[in-house]
Amino acid sequence: MIDKENKATKNYQTLLDTIFGSGITKVPLKGESNNVIGALAHNGDYDEFKDNFRKLLIDLKSKYNVNSIKQALVEVADSKNWEGAYAELVALSVLKNDYSGVIETDVTLKEGAGFAKECGQNFTNEDGYWKDYDVYFDVKILSDSIKEVIDGIIERAEKKAGVKGICNVLAEYPLDDEADEYIKDLAKIEQELVIGLKAKETAVRISIIPRLLFRIKWGSGVNSTISAYSPYRHAEHTKDIVLKRYAKKLLKSKPFFLVFVNFPWFKQIVNDFANMNEYYYRALSRRTFVQYEHSKDKASEIIRGYKGKDTKRHLARCLTGIIFIEDHSAKVDDKLYKTFVYLNPNAKNKAMNLRSYLDQLPNEMLEDFSNDNY
């Protein structure tokens, strides 16, 4: 979002100065805004979120040294990185809960501790470390990283084909695909769509990425792909997303948790309709933990550029568990935050000593799949 006068950023800076002290955290003025700082600066609306966000910052100040969360505080104002930064702040607050021990942040491990090298990176860095339990975690969101790219392709193709306003184009693609797979072939995808639009096609399947299909509705009316939402089918369609996206975070000999934050203002693949997300959390976790257990398939089959010889099974066993955090701060119906914890029954590096701590989280669910591991 464009904010040439930096009203949202300046308002956010004032809030940080009020809570952490003047000049402690400096946010650069970039002439941009985003969902969070835009809402904070909006007059006469989002009062519930404003109050809850302020409480979040006060809570973080009471639990952490400001230097350990400074980068995330600054990036909340960034137009590109705000989702991950906001998710990290929420996770750090929720996971500290009533825990009296130390949670270290922004932890870099020694070379070879994880699979960073196999994934083309130099080292493994994690967002957090429960020092008393010797357990690491990293915070993510289940983002739809492709939608913005696809929307841009459609807009440019319609304009080049001279059909803008007389047709409706929708794209179908796997939800666990990554944006960079599409960006590298951007011009070719766009060209194929332009050709299809000029030929008045009703569907265009992209030859270089056959799993990408554009459906085209000509004339008036709404173009849609209608189907009943199933969290189990959704989990099947995203069954490889955890290993595919986050293998570089997994650790070889230490317990490790992935923490996913679900916030309604994120661009994400989670569906919140009728609490179906809760079924999806469980289905995705179980698939990640169990589906590879009898497989000898190589991780390189699903992780582009993976340099190791590890199997999917081996990587899946290096994930101790998954924690989902739901953030209801924009509109609180019941609890401000809810957690759903799923433990890997096949984990190589279990965290048995962490169980009592996990019981103290605002859990809606804590499951270890001990009777559902097949």
C-alpha positions in Angstrom: 0.0 0.0 0.0 1.2 3.5 -0.9 1.4 6.0 2.0 3.4 9.0 0.6 3.0 11.0 3.7 4.0 8.1 6.0 1.1 8.7 8.2 0.8 5.0 9.2 4.5 4.6 9.8 4.7 7.8 11.9 1.7 6.7 14.0 3.3 3.3 14.6 6.6 5.0 15.5 4.7 7.0 18.1 3.2 3.9 19.6 6.6 2.2 19.8 8.1 5.3 21.4 5.3 5.4 24.0 5.7 1.8 25.0 9.5 1.1 24.6 10.9 4.6 25.0 11.7 7.3 22.5 14.3 6.4 20.0 14.7 2.8 21.2 13.3 1.4 18.0 13.5 3.4 14.8 11.2 2.6 11.9 12.4 3.8 8.4 10.0 6.0 6.4 9.4 4.3 3.1 6.1 5.9 1.9 4.4 2.5 2.4 1.8 0.9 4.6 0.2 -2.5 5.3 -2.8 -4.1 6.9 -1.5 -3.8 10.5 0.0 -0.3 10.7 -2.8 0.9 8.3 -5.4 -0.3 10.8 -3.5 1.3 13.7 -3.6 4.6 11.9 -7.2 4.4 10.8 -9.5 6.9 12.6 -12.8 5.6 14.0 -12.3 1.9 13.2 -10.4 -1.2 14.3 -10.5 -0.1 17.9 -10.5 -3.7 19.2 -7.4 -4.5 17.2 -5.7 -1.3 18.2 -6.3 -2.1 21.9 -5.1 -5.7 21.5 -2.0 -4.8 19.6 -1.0 -2.3 22.2 -1.5 -5.0 24.9 0.7 -7.3 22.7 3.5 -4.8 22.7 3.3 -4.2 26.5 3.3 -8.0 27.0 6.4 -8.4 24.8 8.1 -5.6 26.7 7.5 -7.4 30.0 8.8 -10.7 28.7 11.7 -9.9 26.4 14.7 -7.5 26.1 13.7 -5.1 23.4 16.9 -5.7 21.4 15.9 -9.4 21.0 12.6 -8.4 19.2 13.7 -5.1 17.6 14.0 -6.4 14.1 10.5 -7.9 14.2 9.1 -4.6 15.6 10.6 -2.7 12.8 9.5 -5.1 10.1 5.9 -5.0 11.2 5.9 -1.6 9.3 7.4 -3.1 6.1 5.1 -3.6 3.1 6.6 -7.0 2.2 7.8 -8.6 5.5 5.0 -7.4 7.8 3.2 -10.8 7.9 6.2 -12.8 9.1 7.2 -10.1 11.6 3.8 -9.8 13.1 3.4 -13.6 13.3 6.8 -13.8 15.1 5.7 -11.2 17.7 2.4 -13.0 18.3 4.2 -16.3 18.6 6.8 -15.0 21.1 4.1 -13.6 23.3 1.9 -16.7 23.3 4.7 -19.2 23.7 6.2 -17.2 26.6 2.7 -17.4 28.3 3.4 -18.1 32.0 6.7 -19.8 31.3 9.3 -18.4 33.7 12.3 -19.7 31.7 14.3 -18.1 28.9 13.2 -18.1 25.2 16.2 -17.0 23.1 15.4 -15.3 19.8 17.1 -15.2 16.4 19.3 -18.2 17.1 22.0 -19.3 14.5 23.2 -22.9 14.9 26.5 -24.3 13.9 27.1 -25.6 10.4 25.6 -29.0 9.8 23.0 -28.8 12.6 20.2 -28.7 10.1 19.6 -29.2 6.4 20.4 -25.6 5.3 23.4 -26.7 3.2 21.3 -29.3 1.4 18.8 -26.6 0.6 21.4 -24.2 -0.8 21.9 -22.0 2.3 25.0 -21.5 4.5 23.5 -22.0 8.0 20.4 -22.7 9.9 18.7 -19.8 11.8 15.7 -20.3 14.1 13.3 -17.8 15.5 13.3 -19.2 19.0 14.9 -21.6 21.5 13.4 -22.9 24.8 16.7 -22.9 26.6 15.6 -24.9 29.6 14.3 -27.7 27.4 16.9 -27.5 24.6 14.2 -27.3 22.0 14.1 -25.0 19.0 11.2 -23.5 17.0 10.6 -21.3 13.9 7.6 -19.2 13.1 5.8 -19.2 9.8 2.5 -18.5 8.1 0.9 -20.9 5.6 0.9 -18.2 2.9 -0.5 -18.3 -0.6 2.7 -17.0 -2.1 1.5 -17.2 -5.7 -1.8 -15.3 -5.8 -0.2 -11.8 -6.1 2.0 -13.0 -9.0 -0.9 -14.7 -10.8 -3.1 -11.6 -10.4 -0.4 -9.5 -12.0 -0.1 -12.0 -14.9 -3.8 -11.9 -15.5 -4.0 -8.1 -15.4 -1.2 -7.6 -17.9 -2.4 -10.4 -20.2 -5.9 -8.9 -20.4 -4.5 -5.5 -21.2 -2.1 -6.9 -23.9 -4.9 -9.0 -25.5 -7.3 -6.0 -25.5 -10.0 -7.9 -23.6 -10.0 -6.2 -20.2 -13.5 -5.8 -18.9 -15.1 -8.3 -21.3 -13.9 -11.5 -19.7 -13.2 -12.9 -16.3 -10.1 -15.0 -15.7 -9.5 -17.3 -12.8 -6.4 -19.4 -12.1 -6.1 -22.9 -10.6 -2.8 -24.1 -9.2 -1.5 -26.3 -6.4 -1.5 -24.4 -3.1 1.9 -25.8 -2.1 3.6 -24.3 -5.1 6.1 -21.5 -4.6 6.1 -18.1 -6.2 9.6 -18.3 -7.5 8.7 -21.3 -9.7 6.3 -19.0 -11.5 8.3 -15.8 -11.5 11.2 -17.3 -13.4 8.8 -18.2 -16.3 6.7 -15.0 -15.9 7.0 -13.8 -19.5 6.2 -17.3 -21.0 3.2 -17.8 -18.8 1.9 -14.3 -19.7 2.5 -14.9 -23.4 0.6 -18.2 -23.5 -2.3 -16.6 -21.7 -2.3 -13.6 -24.1 -2.5 -16.1 -27.1 -5.4 -17.9 -25.4 -7.3 -14.7 -24.7 -6.9 -13.5 -28.3 -8.1 -16.8 -29.5 -11.2 -16.5 -27.3 -10.4 -19.8 -25.5 -12.4 -20.8 -22.4 -9.4 -22.4 -20.7 -5.6 -22.1 -21.1 -3.3 -24.7 -19.6 0.3 -23.4 -19.4 2.6 -25.8 -21.2 5.7 -25.0 -19.2 3.8 -25.4 -15.9 0.9 -27.9 -16.8 -0.5 -27.7 -13.3 -1.4 -24.0 -13.9 -4.8 -23.6 -15.5 -6.6 -20.4 -16.4 -10.3 -20.6 -16.8 -11.9 -17.8 -18.9 -15.5 -16.6 -18.8 -16.5 -14.4 -21.7 -19.2 -11.8 -21.4 -21.2 -11.0 -18.3 -21.4 -13.3 -15.3 -19.1 -14.6 -12.7 -16.4 -17.1 -13.4 -15.9 -19.5 -10.6 -14.8 -23.0 -9.7 -17.5 -24.2 -7.4 -16.9 -27.1 -4.9 -17.7 -27.9 -1.3 -14.7 -27.1 0.8 -13.2 -30.1 2.5 -10.3 -29.6 5.0 -9.2 -33.2 4.3 -9.1 -32.6 0.5 -7.3 -29.3 1.3 -4.7 -31.2 3.4 -4.3 -33.7 0.6 -3.6 -30.9 -1.9 -1.0 -29.4 0.4 0.4 -32.6 1.7 4.0 -31.8 0.9 4.0 -28.1 1.8 5.7 -28.5 5.2 8.8 -30.4 3.8 8.7 -28.5 0.5 8.9 -25.1 2.2 10.6 -25.6 5.5 13.1 -28.5 5.2 15.9 -25.9 5.6 14.6 -25.2 9.2 14.6 -28.9 10.3 17.3 -30.0 12.7 19.2 -33.3 12.6 19.8 -34.0 16.3 17.7 -31.5 18.3 14.0 -31.3 18.9 12.3 -28.8 16.6 8.8 -27.3 16.3 7.2 -25.4 13.4 4.9 -22.7 14.7 2.2 -21.4 12.2 0.3 -18.2 13.1 -3.2 -17.8 11.5 -4.3 -14.2 11.3 -7.3 -13.2 9.1 -5.4 -10.3 7.5 -2.7 -12.6 6.1 -2.6 -13.9 2.5 -2.8 -17.5 3.5 -4.1 -20.9 2.4 -6.0 -21.6 5.6 -9.8 -21.5 5.3 -11.5 -20.2 8.4 -15.1 -21.0 7.3 -17.2 -22.7 10.0 -14.1 -23.7 12.0 -12.9 -26.0 9.2 -9.4 -24.7 9.8 -9.2 -26.9 13.0 -9.8 -30.0 10.9 -7.3 -28.8 8.4 -4.6 -28.3 11.1 -5.0 -31.9 12.3 -5.2 -33.4 8.8 -2.1 -31.5 7.6 -0.1 -32.4 10.7 -1.0 -36.1 10.5 -0.1 -36.3 6.8 3.2 -34.6 7.4 4.1 -37.0 10.3 2.7 -40.2 8.9 2.4 -40.3 5.1 6.1 -40.7 4.5 6.8 -43.3 7.1 6.9 -46.3 4.7 8.2 -44.3 1.8 11.7 -44.5 0.3 11.2 -41.5 -2.0 13.9 -38.9 -2.1 13.3 -35.5 -0.6 14.7 -34.0 -3.9 11.5 -35.2 -5.6 9.5 -32.4 -3.9 12.2 -30.0 -2.8 13.6 -28.1 -5.9 17.4 -27.9 -5.8 17.8 -30.2 -2.8 21.4 -31.4 -2.8 21.2 -34.3 -0.2 20.3 -37.9 -0.6 17.8 -37.9 2.3 14.4 -39.5 2.0 11.1 -37.7 2.7 10.7 -40.0 5.7 14.1 -39.0 7.2 13.2 -35.3 7.0 9.7 -35.8 8.3 11.2 -37.6 11.3 13.3 -34.5 12.1 10.1 -32.5 12.9 9.1 -32.9 16.5 5.8 -31.2 16.3 3.6 -28.4 14.8 1.9 -25.7 16.8 -0.8 -23.6 15.2 -1.7 -20.3 16.8 -4.9 -18.5 16.0 -4.9 -14.8 16.5 -8.3 -13.3 17.0 -7.2 -9.8 18.0 -9.1 -8.2 15.2 -12.4 -9.5 16.5 -12.4 -11.5 19.8 -15.3 -13.9 20.1 -14.0 -16.2 22.7 -10.2 -16.3 23.3 -7.7 -13.7 22.1 -5.4 -16.5 21.1 -5.9 -20.3 20.6 -3.3 -22.9 20.2 -3.5 -26.3 18.5 -0.5 -28.6 19.2 0.3 -31.8 17.3 3.2 -34.0 18.2 5.0 -36.3 15.7 4.6 -39.9 16.8 7.5 -40.9 14.5 9.9 -38.0 15.5 13.5 -38.9 15.8 14.1 -36.1 18.3 11.2 -36.1 20.7 10.7 -33.4 23.4 9.2 -35.4 26.3 10.3 -32.8 28.8 8.3 -30.1 27.0 5.0 -31.8 27.5 4.1 -30.1 30.8 5.0 -26.7 29.2 2.8 -27.4 26.2 -0.1 -28.3 28.5 0.0 -24.6 29.8 -0.7 -23.1 26.4 -4.2 -21.8 25.5 -4.8 -25.2 23.9 -7.9 -26.1 22.0 -6.2 -29.4 21.0 -3.0 -31.3 22.0 -2.6 -34.6 20.2 0.2 -37.0 19.7 -1.4 -39.4 17.2 -0.3 -42.4 19.2 -3.5 -44.2 18.3 -3.6 -42.9 14.7 -0.1 -43.6 13.4 -0.8 -45.8 10.4 
